[in-house]
Amino acid sequence: MKVIRRDGSVWEGTFEEKEVREAFWHTSAHVMAQAVKRLYPKTKCAIGPAIENGFYYDFDFSFPFTEESLKEVEAEMKKIVKESLSLQVYEMSREEAISYMEQEKEPYKLEMIQNLPKTEKISFYRQGNYAEFCAGPHISNTCQIKAFKLLSVAGAYWRGDEHNKMLTRIYGISFPKASELEQYLKMQEEARLRDHRKLGKELGLFALLDEGPGFPFFLPKGMVLKNLLIDYWREIHRREGYLEISTPMMLNRSLWETSGIGIIIGKICIPQ
C-alpha cells in the first residue's frame, strides 16, 4: 500500500504497520468529509484525524444530524471509493490558503491556518474535486478502502473548549478487506456483551447510580463475589510474605506513584 507524505515522497507498507494504518484511516476520514460535502454542501468541516481504532470527523451541520443519516453518508462514501480517486499533495502560501478557505466558506479550517506560525508550510491533499488543508500522510488512492462502517454520532466542542460551538462528531472504522471489517465488528459485539456495566446489572452484582458516577454500588450478590476476591487476594499476599495494614480511602496520588506498593480497597500489603 502506497502512502504519500507531506513532502510528496511516496513509500510502501502494509496495513499491519502503524504508520500505514493511520494514513489509511486518515484518508477514510477525508472520504467521509467529501461525501458529507457532496450531500450537504453548506456543512462546515473542522478536523478529521485517525485515532487508535479508526477515525472521526467533526462537522458543523445546518440541520440536526442523527445516526439515521449515517446510511446516506456511507452510500456516498462507497461511490467515492468506486471512483478510484488518486490523492495528490501540494503546498499553498499562507495568503493563498487563507483566500481559498474564505472562498470555500470554511471558518474552522480558516481559523487553523490563521493560527499557524507564519513560517509553517501549508499543505493540501486533493482527491477528485475535493481538497483539504492537511499535513497528511495519506494513502495514494481511495479505491484501497474496501470496507468501512460509520459507527456513531456524538457531540464535540470545537477545539475541546466548552465555550466554543458544539459540533457533530462522526466515528468510523475502515479496512482494506471486508473480512477484516466483519471480524472487527464481531469482536466489538462480543465486547459489548461482556461489558461489565451490562453484566453487573443483569447479574445483580452492582448498580451505577447518578449519586456516584463511575463508582459501583455493590448489591448482595456483588458483595459475595467481592469478598471472595479479597479473600483470594489476602491468601496470595500472605503466601508471598506480605503484611497487611489499613490506610485512609483517599490520599495524595503521588504516594502511590512513588511508593510502588499495591493497594486494594483502602488496604495495603507491604513486604516483610
Secondary structure, DSSP 4 states (H G I P E B T S, - for coil): -EEE-TTS-EEE--TTSHHHHHHHHHHHHHHHHHHHHHH-TTPEE----EETTEEEEEEE-SS---GGGHHHHHHHHHHHHHTTPBEEEEEE-HHHHHHHHHHHT-HHHHHHHHTS-TT--EEEEEETTEEEE----EESBGGG--EEEEEEEEEEEGGG-TTSPEEEEEEEEEESSHHHHHHHHHHHHHHHHT-HHHHHHHTTSEEE-TTSTT-EEE-HHHHHHHHHHHHHHHHHHHHTTEEEEE--S---HHHHHHH--EEETTEEEEE-
